[in-house]
Amino acid sequence: MKNYSIARLNKVAEIGKTVNHRTGAGINISTFEPTGTLFYGSYNRTVTQTYQITGTDLEDTIAIVVRHTDALDDSMMIKLNSALYTIKSIAYDDDPNAFDIVTLKKTTKGA
């Protein structure tokens, strides 16, 4: 994806992993532990793309654009506007000056 202006990467997200902590009562609680930040921009799907994902596990997802990096993988989590998301897929572009499309699904507590 080369036709994306770098000036549109104007939002900041936290990247990290979930870590299990044991409370004093012996209960395991998983919390988000940030490991870094990431500049991202919005990505709007076309009508055709929206229809194609209807009825699939990608239906309730959002997509963002990031500068190409090998630091992201699908085991990480991303925090956008105080909401926590898991990475469903990453459409990599190996060109050093290109951008990757990251598909995210909002996590639900207690599920």
Summary of the structure (lengths in Angstrom):
residues: 111
radius of gyration: 15.6
end to end distance: 34.6
largest distance: 53.2
contacts: 267
relative contact order: 0.25
helix: 9%
strand: 50%
